[in-house]
Amino acid sequence: MIVGFLLFAVSTYAQKSKKVQEVTIESSIQCGMCEDRLNDMFAEFWAVKAVDYDLDKQTITVQYNAKKTNEDEIRLKIAETGYDADELVAKQEAYDALPACCQKGGHHP
């Protein structure tokens, strides 16, 4: 009976882990305000489970429900917020609306 329960638990975990995927996207993020703007967008993006930012590497790591979205849609949402997402360039109107510190070159290390 214990072995049966363990097999069921492993099977359930494997099904859940296939549903949740992770992608790391290179972006033009550079400050806490960038994170805040993206957090606002991701809060309304129901398929995203978790987001982690690395400002030094300018990357965004997103855990998402693969049954409800995909990497391209995540990149598009980032670009629509005003930031580059891998090869997808930020939407110009959204980029122009960013604070100066969030625009490319707005922060100098």
BAMINU-530514 format. One record per atom (N, C-alpha, C, O): residue in one letter; atom name; residue number from 1; x, y, z. Coordinates in Angstrom, 3 decimals, always signed. Example, Ala and Ser with C-alpha at 12.3 -4.5 7.8 and 13.67 -1.06 7.14 Angstrom:
<atoms>
<"a", "N", 1, <+13.190, -5.690, +7.800>> <"a", "CA", 1, <+12.300, -4.500, +7.800>> <"a", "C", 1, <+13.200, -3.300, +7.800>> <"a", "O", 1, <+14.236, -3.319, +8.465>> <"s", "N", 2, <+12.850, -2.250, +7.080>> <"s", "CA", 2, <+13.670, -1.060, +7.140>> <"s", "C", 2, <+12.900, +0.030, +7.870>> <"s", "O", 2, <+13.409, +1.138, +8.039>> 
</atoms>
This chain:
<atoms>
<"m", "N", 1, <+0.821, -1.185, +0.000>> <"m", "CA", 1, <+0.000, +0.000, +0.000>> <"m", "C", 1, <+0.871, +1.257, +0.000>> <"m", "O", 1, <+0.563, +2.227, -0.693>> <"i", "N", 2, <+1.949, +1.240, +0.771>> <"i", "CA", 2, <+2.851, +2.395, +0.818>> <"i", "C", 2, <+3.509, +2.596, -0.539>> <"i", "O", 2, <+3.640, +3.727, -1.008>> <"v", "N", 3, <+3.920, +1.512, -1.166>> <"v", "CA", 3, <+4.539, +1.602, -2.482>> <"v", "C", 3, <+3.541, +2.176, -3.482>> <"v", "O", 3, <+3.914, +3.001, -4.316>> <"g", "N", 4, <+2.299, +1.760, -3.413>> <"g", "CA", 4, <+1.270, +2.289, -4.298>> <"g", "C", 4, <+1.083, +3.785, -4.105>> <"g", "O", 4, <+0.952, +4.529, -5.077>> <"f", "N", 5, <+1.071, +4.225, -2.857>> <"f", "CA", 5, <+0.933, +5.652, -2.568>> <"f", "C", 5, <+2.122, +6.430, -3.119>> <"f", "O", 5, <+1.946, +7.500, -3.701>> <"l", "N", 6, <+3.327, +5.903, -2.941>> <"l", "CA", 6, <+4.525, +6.577, -3.444>> <"l", "C", 6, <+4.495, +6.683, -4.964>> <"l", "O", 6, <+4.866, +7.719, -5.515>> <"l", "N", 7, <+4.063, +5.634, -5.645>> <"l", "CA", 7, <+3.964, +5.683, -7.102>> <"l", "C", 7, <+2.937, +6.724, -7.535>> <"l", "O", 7, <+3.164, +7.455, -8.499>> <"f", "N", 8, <+1.817, +6.795, -6.833>> <"f", "CA", 8, <+0.796, +7.804, -7.137>> <"f", "C", 8, <+1.352, +9.213, -6.930>> <"f", "O", 8, <+1.129, +10.092, -7.762>> <"a", "N", 9, <+2.071, +9.434, -5.832>> <"a", "CA", 9, <+2.633, +10.758, -5.532>> <"a", "C", 9, <+3.651, +11.169, -6.593>> <"a", "O", 9, <+3.649, +12.317, -7.038>> <"v", "N", 10, <+4.515, +10.249, -6.999>> <"v", "CA", 10, <+5.517, +10.550, -8.018>> <"v", "C", 10, <+4.833, +10.839, -9.347>> <"v", "O", 10, <+5.237, +11.757, -10.061>> <"s", "N", 11, <+3.820, +10.083, -9.685>> <"s", "CA", 11, <+3.088, +10.287, -10.929>> <"s", "C", 11, <+2.386, +11.646, -10.936>> <"s", "O", 11, <+2.413, +12.351, -11.945>> <"t", "N", 12, <+1.769, +12.012, -9.834>> <"t", "CA", 12, <+1.096, +13.310, -9.724>> <"t", "C", 12, <+2.105, +14.438, -9.838>> <"t", "O", 12, <+1.852, +15.426, -10.527>> <"y", "N", 13, <+3.245, +14.305, -9.171>> <"y", "CA", 13, <+4.283, +15.337, -9.247>> <"y", "C", 13, <+4.791, +15.468, -10.679>> <"y", "O", 13, <+4.999, +16.585, -11.153>> <"a", "N", 14, <+4.991, +14.368, -11.369>> <"a", "CA", 14, <+5.495, +14.406, -12.748>> <"a", "C", 14, <+4.504, +15.114, -13.656>> <"a", "O", 14, <+4.907, +15.863, -14.546>> <"q", "N", 15, <+3.212, +14.887, -13.444>> <"q", "CA", 15, <+2.207, +15.568, -14.258>> <"q", "C", 15, <+2.222, +17.062, -13.997>> <"q", "O", 15, <+2.125, +17.851, -14.937>> <"k", "N", 16, <+2.340, +17.465, -12.743>> <"k", "CA", 16, <+2.378, +18.885, -12.407>> <"k", "C", 16, <+3.633, +19.541, -12.963>> <"k", "O", 16, <+3.571, +20.658, -13.479>> <"s", "N", 17, <+4.760, +18.866, -12.864>> <"s", "CA", 17, <+6.012, +19.477, -13.312>> <"s", "C", 17, <+6.034, +19.653, -14.833>> <"s", "O", 17, <+6.717, +20.551, -15.326>> <"k", "N", 18, <+5.317, +18.834, -15.580>> <"k", "CA", 18, <+5.238, +19.005, -17.029>> <"k", "C", 18, <+4.411, +20.232, -17.381>> <"k", "O", 18, <+4.647, +20.878, -18.401>> <"k", "N", 19, <+3.450, +20.545, -16.540>> <"k", "CA", 19, <+2.571, +21.666, -16.790>> <"k", "C", 19, <+3.290, +22.993, -16.519>> <"k", "O", 19, <+3.078, +23.968, -17.241>> <"v", "N", 20, <+4.131, +23.037, -15.492>> <"v", "CA", 20, <+4.856, +24.259, -15.156>> <"v", "C", 20, <+6.223, +24.231, -15.841>> <"v", "O", 20, <+7.036, +23.338, -15.604>> <"q", "N", 21, <+6.450, +25.220, -16.686>> <"q", "CA", 21, <+7.705, +25.342, -17.420>> <"q", "C", 21, <+8.423, +26.605, -16.959>> <"q", "O", 21, <+7.842, +27.452, -16.281>> <"e", "N", 22, <+9.675, +26.715, -17.334>> <"e", "CA", 22, <+10.471, +27.884, -16.965>> <"e", "C", 22, <+11.260, +28.352, -18.181>> <"e", "O", 22, <+11.792, +27.549, -18.947>> <"v", "N", 23, <+11.322, +29.671, -18.338>> <"v", "CA", 23, <+12.098, +30.259, -19.418>> <"v", "C", 23, <+12.872, +31.444, -18.853>> <"v", "O", 23, <+12.364, +32.186, -18.012>> <"t", "N", 24, <+14.102, +31.614, -19.323>> <"t", "CA", 24, <+14.894, +32.789, -18.968>> <"t", "C", 24, <+15.042, +33.631, -20.226>> <"t", "O", 24, <+15.486, +33.157, -21.271>> <"i", "N", 25, <+14.652, +34.904, -20.090>> <"i", "CA", 25, <+14.600, +35.815, -21.230>> <"i", "C", 25, <+15.567, +36.967, -20.997>> <"i", "O", 25, <+15.562, +37.597, -19.939>> <"e", "N", 26, <+16.395, +37.232, -21.999>> <"e", "CA", 26, <+17.263, +38.412, -21.941>> <"e", "C", 26, <+16.400, +39.631, -22.216>> <"e", "O", 26, <+15.555, +39.621, -23.112>> <"s", "N", 27, <+16.623, +40.683, -21.435>> <"s", "CA", 27, <+15.768, +41.848, -21.548>> <"s", "C", 27, <+16.569, +43.126, -21.356>> <"s", "O", 27, <+17.772, +43.091, -21.098>> <"s", "N", 28, <+15.882, +44.254, -21.488>> <"s", "CA", 28, <+16.519, +45.558, -21.304>> <"s", "C", 28, <+16.246, +46.125, -19.913>> <"s", "O", 28, <+16.437, +47.321, -19.689>> <"i", "N", 29, <+15.804, +45.286, -18.975>> <"i", "CA", 29, <+15.541, +45.748, -17.610>> <"i", "C", 29, <+16.829, +46.214, -16.959>> <"i", "O", 29, <+17.903, +45.676, -17.228>> <"q", "N", 30, <+16.712, +47.230, -16.090>> <"q", "CA", 30, <+17.935, +47.713, -15.454>> <"q", "C", 30, <+17.750, +48.289, -14.061>> <"q", "O", 30, <+18.735, +48.683, -13.437>> <"c", "N", 31, <+16.520, +48.353, -13.547>> <"c", "CA", 31, <+16.355, +48.923, -12.205>> <"c", "C", 31, <+15.100, +48.375, -11.530>> <"c", "O", 31, <+14.324, +47.630, -12.128>> <"g", "N", 32, <+14.929, +48.759, -10.292>> <"g", "CA", 32, <+13.764, +48.334, -9.530>> <"g", "C", 32, <+12.462, +48.814, -10.116>> <"g", "O", 32, <+11.444, +48.129, -10.007>> <"m", "N", 33, <+12.471, +49.989, -10.743>> <"m", "CA", 33, <+11.247, +50.471, -11.381>> <"m", "C", 33, <+10.864, +49.582, -12.560>> <"m", "O", 33, <+9.679, +49.385, -12.832>> <"c", "N", 34, <+11.860, +49.048, -13.258>> <"c", "CA", 34, <+11.581, +48.095, -14.340>> <"c", "C", 34, <+10.870, +46.870, -13.754>> <"c", "O", 34, <+9.869, +46.403, -14.297>> <"e", "N", 35, <+11.396, +46.362, -12.651>> <"e", "CA", 35, <+10.779, +45.213, -11.992>> <"e", "C", 35, <+9.342, +45.532, -11.594>> <"e", "O", 35, <+8.445, +44.716, -11.805>> <"d", "N", 36, <+9.116, +46.715, -11.020>> <"d", "CA", 36, <+7.776, +47.095, -10.587>> <"d", "C", 36, <+6.799, +47.109, -11.755>> <"d", "O", 36, <+5.684, +46.601, -11.640>> <"r", "N", 37, <+7.212, +47.685, -12.869>> <"r", "CA", 37, <+6.336, +47.762, -14.044>> <"r", "C", 37, <+6.014, +46.359, -14.558>> <"r", "O", 37, <+4.868, +46.062, -14.894>> <"l", "N", 38, <+7.021, +45.510, -14.616>> <"l", "CA", 38, <+6.795, +44.147, -15.091>> <"l", "C", 38, <+5.970, +43.344, -14.085>> <"l", "O", 38, <+5.137, +42.530, -14.483>> <"n", "N", 39, <+6.190, +43.562, -12.796>> <"n", "CA", 39, <+5.382, +42.865, -11.788>> <"n", "C", 39, <+3.907, +43.218, -11.939>> <"n", "O", 39, <+3.043, +42.354, -11.789>> <"d", "N", 40, <+3.614, +44.486, -12.237>> <"d", "CA", 40, <+2.223, +44.894, -12.462>> <"d", "C", 40, <+1.625, +44.133, -13.646>> <"d", "O", 40, <+0.488, +43.665, -13.585>> <"m", "N", 41, <+2.398, +44.016, -14.714>> <"m", "CA", 41, <+1.918, +43.294, -15.886>> <"m", "C", 41, <+1.738, +41.809, -15.566>> <"m", "O", 41, <+0.705, +41.223, -15.892>> <"f", "N", 42, <+2.750, +41.196, -14.922>> <"f", "CA", 42, <+2.680, +39.771, -14.622>> <"f", "C", 42, <+1.562, +39.455, -13.624>> <"f", "O", 42, <+1.016, +38.352, -13.647>> <"a", "N", 43, <+1.215, +40.396, -12.758>> <"a", "CA", 43, <+0.129, +40.171, -11.796>> <"a", "C", 43, <-1.196, +39.937, -12.508>> <"a", "O", 43, <-2.068, +39.245, -11.983>> <"e", "N", 44, <-1.354, +40.503, -13.687>> <"e", "CA", 44, <-2.584, +40.329, -14.460>> <"e", "C", 44, <-2.475, +39.187, -15.483>> <"e", "O", 44, <-3.456, +38.848, -16.145>> <"f", "N", 45, <-1.302, +38.610, -15.604>> <"f", "CA", 45, <-1.063, +37.532, -16.567>> <"f", "C", 45, <-1.225, +36.211, -15.825>> <"f", "O", 45, <-0.265, +35.678, -15.269>> <"w", "N", 46, <-2.439, +35.693, -15.822>> <"w", "CA", 46, <-2.850, +34.571, -14.985>> <"w", "C", 46, <-2.056, +33.290, -15.196>> <"w", "O", 46, <-2.065, +32.429, -14.316>> <"a", "N", 47, <-1.380, +33.127, -16.308>> <"a", "CA", 47, <-0.650, +31.888, -16.584>> <"a", "C", 47, <+0.737, +31.871, -15.948>> <"a", "O", 47, <+1.385, +30.825, -15.909>> <"v", "N", 48, <+1.199, +33.017, -15.451>> <"v", "CA", 48, <+2.537, +33.109, -14.850>> <"v", "C", 48, <+2.454, +32.759, -13.373>> <"v", "O", 48, <+1.619, +33.287, -12.639>> <"k", "N", 49, <+3.331, +31.861, -12.952>> <"k", "CA", 49, <+3.337, +31.384, -11.570>> <"k", "C", 49, <+4.373, +32.100, -10.713>> <"k", "O", 49, <+4.123, +32.352, -9.534>> <"a", "N", 50, <+5.535, +32.434, -11.283>> <"a", "CA", 50, <+6.600, +33.100, -10.527>> <"a", "C", 50, <+7.537, +33.809, -11.497>> <"a", "O", 50, <+7.713, +33.389, -12.640>> <"v", "N", 51, <+8.137, +34.900, -11.008>> <"v", "CA", 51, <+9.066, +35.682, -11.825>> <"v", "C", 51, <+10.271, +36.035, -10.963>> <"v", "O", 51, <+10.136, +36.385, -9.790>> <"d", "N", 52, <+11.453, +35.936, -11.568>> <"d", "CA", 52, <+12.686, +36.315, -10.885>> <"d", "C", 52, <+13.504, +37.186, -11.832>> <"d", "O", 52, <+13.648, +36.874, -13.014>> <"y", "N", 53, <+14.034, +38.278, -11.299>> <"y", "CA", 53, <+14.805, +39.228, -12.106>> <"y", "C", 53, <+16.270, +39.177, -11.700>> <"y", "O", 53, <+16.595, +39.041, -10.521>> <"d", "N", 54, <+17.149, +39.287, -12.687>> <"d", "CA", 54, <+18.583, +39.459, -12.438>> <"d", "C", 54, <+18.989, +40.714, -13.187>> <"d", "O", 54, <+19.244, +40.685, -14.391>> <"l", "N", 55, <+19.044, +41.815, -12.452>> <"l", "CA", 55, <+19.343, +43.104, -13.085>> <"l", "C", 55, <+20.765, +43.151, -13.627>> <"l", "O", 55, <+21.012, +43.784, -14.654>> <"d", "N", 56, <+21.703, +42.491, -12.952>> <"d", "CA", 56, <+23.090, +42.493, -13.429>> <"d", "C", 56, <+23.222, +41.802, -14.786>> <"d", "O", 56, <+23.953, +42.266, -15.662>> <"k", "N", 57, <+22.511, +40.693, -14.948>> <"k", "CA", 57, <+22.560, +39.954, -16.214>> <"k", "C", 57, <+21.479, +40.417, -17.186>> <"k", "O", 57, <+21.464, +40.006, -18.346>> <"q", "N", 58, <+20.584, +41.263, -16.716>> <"q", "CA", 58, <+19.433, +41.738, -17.491>> <"q", "C", 58, <+18.619, +40.566, -18.038>> <"q", "O", 58, <+18.368, +40.454, -19.238>> <"t", "N", 59, <+18.213, +39.691, -17.095>> <"t", "CA", 59, <+17.380, +38.552, -17.466>> <"t", "C", 59, <+16.134, +38.489, -16.582>> <"t", "O", 59, <+16.106, +38.982, -15.454>> <"i", "N", 60, <+15.128, +37.871, -17.140>> <"i", "CA", 60, <+13.872, +37.617, -16.433>> <"i", "C", 60, <+13.612, +36.121, -16.541>> <"i", "O", 60, <+13.535, +35.580, -17.644>> <"t", "N", 61, <+13.476, +35.453, -15.403>> <"t", "CA", 61, <+13.157, +34.031, -15.401>> <"t", "C", 61, <+11.696, +33.896, -14.986>> <"t", "O", 61, <+11.286, +34.377, -13.929>> <"v", "N", 62, <+10.925, +33.235, -15.839>> <"v", "CA", 62, <+9.484, +33.133, -15.637>> <"v", "C", 62, <+9.081, +31.665, -15.547>> <"v", "O", 62, <+9.429, +30.858, -16.409>> <"q", "N", 63, <+8.346, +31.335, -14.496>> <"q", "CA", 63, <+7.715, +30.026, -14.389>> <"q", "C", 63, <+6.268, +30.224, -14.794>> <"q", "O", 63, <+5.597, +31.130, -14.302>> <"y", "N", 64, <+5.787, +29.372, -15.695>> <"y", "CA", 64, <+4.459, +29.568, -16.250>> <"y", "C", 64, <+3.761, +28.242, -16.497>> <"y", "O", 64, <+4.396, +27.192, -16.593>> <"n", "N", 65, <+2.451, +28.311, -16.598>> <"n", "CA", 65, <+1.638, +27.147, -16.893>> <"n", "C", 65, <+1.652, +26.945, -18.406>> <"n", "O", 65, <+1.066, +27.730, -19.151>> <"a", "N", 66, <+2.318, +25.902, -18.845>> <"a", "CA", 66, <+2.485, +25.638, -20.275>> <"a", "C", 66, <+1.173, +25.254, -20.967>> <"a", "O", 66, <+1.095, +25.274, -22.196>> <"k", "N", 67, <+0.169, +24.914, -20.207>> <"k", "CA", 67, <-1.127, +24.608, -20.807>> <"k", "C", 67, <-1.916, +25.879, -21.092>> <"k", "O", 67, <-2.910, +25.843, -21.817>> <"k", "N", 68, <-1.476, +27.015, -20.519>> <"k", "CA", 68, <-2.228, +28.257, -20.658>> <"k", "C", 68, <-1.487, +29.348, -21.417>> <"k", "O", 68, <-2.100, +30.331, -21.832>> <"t", "N", 69, <-0.184, +29.193, -21.604>> <"t", "CA", 69, <+0.591, +30.184, -22.352>> <"t", "C", 69, <+1.853, +29.532, -22.887>> <"t", "O", 69, <+2.074, +28.335, -22.704>> <"n", "N", 70, <+2.678, +30.333, -23.550>> <"n", "CA", 70, <+3.938, +29.815, -24.086>> <"n", "C", 70, <+5.001, +30.914, -24.036>> <"n", "O", 70, <+4.704, +32.060, -23.698>> <"e", "N", 71, <+6.213, +30.562, -24.368>> <"e", "CA", 71, <+7.329, +31.499, -24.289>> <"e", "C", 71, <+7.123, +32.719, -25.182>> <"e", "O", 71, <+7.448, +33.838, -24.785>> <"d", "N", 72, <+6.594, +32.515, -26.371>> <"d", "CA", 72, <+6.391, +33.640, -27.285>> <"d", "C", 72, <+5.390, +34.645, -26.730>> <"d", "O", 72, <+5.581, +35.853, -26.872>> <"e", "N", 73, <+4.334, +34.159, -26.104>> <"e", "CA", 73, <+3.342, +35.071, -25.515>> <"e", "C", 73, <+3.950, +35.851, -24.345>> <"e", "O", 73, <+3.650, +37.031, -24.163>> <"i", "N", 74, <+4.794, +35.203, -23.562>> <"i", "CA", 74, <+5.464, +35.887, -22.454>> <"i", "C", 74, <+6.377, +36.976, -23.005>> <"i", "O", 74, <+6.382, +38.096, -22.495>> <"r", "N", 75, <+7.150, +36.658, -24.044>> <"r", "CA", 75, <+8.019, +37.661, -24.666>> <"r", "C", 75, <+7.200, +38.847, -25.189>> <"r", "O", 75, <+7.590, +40.002, -25.016>> <"l", "N", 76, <+6.078, +38.556, -25.819>> <"l", "CA", 76, <+5.218, +39.612, -26.354>> <"l", "C", 76, <+4.700, +40.512, -25.238>> <"l", "O", 76, <+4.686, +41.733, -25.394>> <"k", "N", 77, <+4.278, +39.941, -24.128>> <"k", "CA", 77, <+3.792, +40.738, -22.990>> <"k", "C", 77, <+4.893, +41.649, -22.455>> <"k", "O", 77, <+4.628, +42.799, -22.105>> <"i", "N", 78, <+6.123, +41.148, -22.388>> <"i", "CA", 78, <+7.250, +41.959, -21.921>> <"i", "C", 78, <+7.484, +43.110, -22.896>> <"i", "O", 78, <+7.667, +44.253, -22.478>> <"a", "N", 79, <+7.478, +42.811, -24.191>> <"a", "CA", 79, <+7.697, +43.848, -25.215>> <"a", "C", 79, <+6.580, +44.888, -25.190>> <"a", "O", 79, <+6.832, +46.077, -25.390>> <"e", "N", 80, <+5.360, +44.449, -24.948>> <"e", "CA", 80, <+4.236, +45.381, -24.874>> <"e", "C", 80, <+4.312, +46.284, -23.642>> <"e", "O", 80, <+3.661, +47.327, -23.588>> <"t", "N", 81, <+5.111, +45.875, -22.656>> <"t", "CA", 81, <+5.314, +46.679, -21.448>> <"t", "C", 81, <+6.436, +47.694, -21.653>> <"t", "O", 81, <+6.594, +48.617, -20.854>> <"g", "N", 82, <+7.216, +47.525, -22.725>> <"g", "CA", 82, <+8.254, +48.499, -23.061>> <"g", "C", 82, <+9.676, +47.988, -22.977>> <"g", "O", 82, <+10.623, +48.768, -23.078>> <"y", "N", 83, <+9.838, +46.696, -22.796>> <"y", "CA", 83, <+11.185, +46.119, -22.637>> <"y", "C", 83, <+11.469, +45.102, -23.734>> <"y", "O", 83, <+10.565, +44.413, -24.209>> <"d", "N", 84, <+12.729, +45.017, -24.128>> <"d", "CA", 84, <+13.140, +43.983, -25.069>> <"d", "C", 84, <+12.968, +42.621, -24.405>> <"d", "O", 84, <+13.077, +42.494, -23.185>> <"a", "N", 85, <+12.698, +41.611, -25.218>> <"a", "CA", 85, <+12.531, +40.243, -24.723>> <"a", "C", 85, <+13.197, +39.312, -25.726>> <"a", "O", 85, <+12.602, +38.938, -26.737>> <"d", "N", 86, <+14.441, +38.945, -25.433>> <"d", "CA", 86, <+15.279, +38.198, -26.372>> <"d", "C", 86, <+15.364, +38.992, -27.672>> <"d", "O", 86, <+15.760, +40.157, -27.657>> <"e", "N", 87, <+14.997, +38.377, -28.795>> <"e", "CA", 87, <+15.118, +39.063, -30.083>> <"e", "C", 87, <+13.941, +40.001, -30.364>> <"e", "O", 87, <+13.978, +40.768, -31.327>> <"l", "N", 88, <+12.914, +39.946, -29.543>> <"l", "CA", 88, <+11.728, +40.791, -29.728>> <"l", "C", 88, <+11.980, +42.173, -29.116>> <"l", "O", 88, <+12.194, +42.300, -27.910>> <"v", "N", 89, <+11.952, +43.192, -29.958>> <"v", "CA", 89, <+12.223, +44.567, -29.519>> <"v", "C", 89, <+10.975, +45.145, -28.856>> <"v", "O", 89, <+9.849, +44.850, -29.256>> <"a", "N", 90, <+11.196, +45.968, -27.842>> <"a", "CA", 90, <+10.095, +46.606, -27.120>> <"a", "C", 90, <+9.191, +47.375, -28.072>> <"a", "O", 90, <+9.653, +47.949, -29.059>> <"k", "N", 91, <+7.910, +47.379, -27.768>> <"k", "CA", 91, <+6.955, +48.175, -28.550>> <"k", "C", 91, <+7.278, +49.648, -28.313>> <"k", "O", 91, <+7.374, +50.084, -27.166>> <"q", "N", 92, <+7.441, +50.402, -29.371>> <"q", "CA", 92, <+7.937, +51.776, -29.290>> <"q", "C", 92, <+7.077, +52.664, -28.383>> <"q", "O", 92, <+7.612, +53.409, -27.562>> <"e", "N", 93, <+5.774, +52.591, -28.524>> <"e", "CA", 93, <+4.893, +53.441, -27.713>> <"e", "C", 93, <+5.054, +53.143, -26.221>> <"e", "O", 93, <+5.092, +54.062, -25.403>> <"a", "N", 94, <+5.145, +51.871, -25.873>> <"a", "CA", 94, <+5.330, +51.481, -24.472>> <"a", "C", 94, <+6.715, +51.895, -23.983>> <"a", "O", 94, <+6.862, +52.371, -22.857>> <"y", "N", 95, <+7.724, +51.715, -24.824>> <"y", "CA", 95, <+9.085, +52.122, -24.459>> <"y", "C", 95, <+9.145, +53.626, -24.202>> <"y", "O", 95, <+9.751, +54.061, -23.222>> <"d", "N", 96, <+8.526, +54.422, -25.069>> <"d", "CA", 96, <+8.527, +55.873, -24.917>> <"d", "C", 96, <+7.848, +56.311, -23.625>> <"d", "O", 96, <+8.171, +57.370, -23.089>> <"a", "N", 97, <+6.911, +55.511, -23.119>> <"a", "CA", 97, <+6.189, +55.844, -21.894>> <"a", "C", 97, <+6.968, +55.460, -20.627>> <"a", "O", 97, <+6.564, +55.830, -19.524>> <"l", "N", 98, <+8.074, +54.725, -20.770>> <"l", "CA", 98, <+8.867, +54.336, -19.605>> <"l", "C", 98, <+9.535, +55.556, -18.982>> <"l", "O", 98, <+9.857, +56.511, -19.690>> <"p", "N", 99, <+9.748, +55.538, -17.666>> <"p", "CA", 99, <+10.548, +56.595, -17.047>> <"p", "C", 99, <+11.960, +56.583, -17.648>> <"p", "O", 99, <+12.423, +55.551, -18.134>> <"a", "N", 100, <+12.624, +57.709, -17.614>> <"a", "CA", 100, <+13.968, +57.815, -18.210>> <"a", "C", 100, <+14.921, +56.771, -17.646>> <"a", "O", 100, <+15.760, +56.246, -18.377>> <"c", "N", 101, <+14.804, +56.462, -16.356>> <"c", "CA", 101, <+15.724, +55.487, -15.756>> <"c", "C", 101, <+15.509, +54.078, -16.285>> <"c", "O", 101, <+16.409, +53.245, -16.182>> <"c", "N", 102, <+14.350, +53.792, -16.846>> <"c", "CA", 102, <+14.051, +52.457, -17.381>> <"c", "C", 102, <+14.382, +52.321, -18.862>> <"c", "O", 102, <+14.368, +51.220, -19.411>> <"q", "N", 103, <+14.682, +53.452, -19.505>> <"q", "CA", 103, <+15.043, +53.384, -20.908>> <"q", "C", 103, <+16.519, +53.004, -21.040>> <"q", "O", 103, <+17.313, +53.219, -20.125>> <"k", "N", 104, <+16.859, +52.450, -22.164>> <"k", "CA", 104, <+18.240, +51.978, -22.393>> <"k", "C", 104, <+19.214, +53.118, -22.130>> <"k", "O", 104, <+19.058, +54.228, -22.640>> <"g", "N", 105, <+20.220, +52.814, -21.322>> <"g", "CA", 105, <+21.215, +53.830, -20.974>> <"g", "C", 105, <+20.779, +54.730, -19.816>> <"g", "O", 105, <+21.503, +55.647, -19.429>> <"g", "N", 106, <+19.593, +54.463, -19.266>> <"g", "CA", 106, <+19.073, +55.290, -18.177>> <"g", "C", 106, <+19.825, +55.103, -16.870>> <"g", "O", 106, <+19.844, +55.995, -16.022>> <"h", "N", 107, <+20.439, +53.950, -16.712>> <"h", "CA", 107, <+21.275, +53.672, -15.538>> <"h", "C", 107, <+22.668, +53.349, -16.022>> <"h", "O", 107, <+22.851, +52.536, -16.929>> <"h", "N", 108, <+23.619, +53.969, -15.432>> <"h", "CA", 108, <+25.019, +53.697, -15.795>> <"h", "C", 108, <+25.701, +53.022, -14.635>> <"h", "O", 108, <+25.791, +53.594, -13.549>> <"p", "N", 109, <+26.191, +51.796, -14.848>> <"p", "CA", 109, <+26.832, +51.040, -13.748>> <"p", "C", 109, <+28.091, +51.709, -13.232>> <"p", "O", 109, <+28.732, +51.195, -12.316>> 
</atoms>
